[in-house]
């Protein structure tokens, strides 16, 4: 059965930060089953929301960017929610672009199947495992994220883990413990992102809490 058309929630024509080392476009896909309190794209949560463009329009845009862009990143929402994603990755790769994926890892087996088609993965690690379900609002989400991380680490695909921190989600000690836990699993690059809340100043990341991960040779980036 042919999958439903890819539901596009937005298109960023150029980014220098969402696909490390590449000039890329970002295709935002509509829909996500998790309900994280710190979500920075709440308009992409509803899978049935009106789309901003068709996939054919995105392909036409990319055709005009051949030779100007290095890659395309699929973000969301949660891209792996959509059954049409594998065909979309293949189409973009056939145009000569490298392919990146932003994912929270909520569908481990789907992610595992996609990894051979990817050049880079940005995997969101939402929280320490013991408080994961509270942050995502979905029981069992920690187990899915851990399984996805295991697939990414075993694949050899370039990647980084990313955690958005705010003291209201979990404290600095828990953030540091998370970094050390990721290091013990084999993660070598971890980006800690400040939580952006409309109308409030950015909260400073407790950088001293990250020293334990750095001591285990993790490349820690604060954004």
Beta strands, then each sheet from edge to edge (+ up, - down):
strand 1: 8-15
strand 2: 24-29
strand 3: 71-75
strand 4: 98-103
strand 5: 120-124
strand 6: 158-165
strand 7: 189-194
strand 8: 219-222
sheet 1: 1+ 2- 3- 4- 5- 6- 7- 8-
end
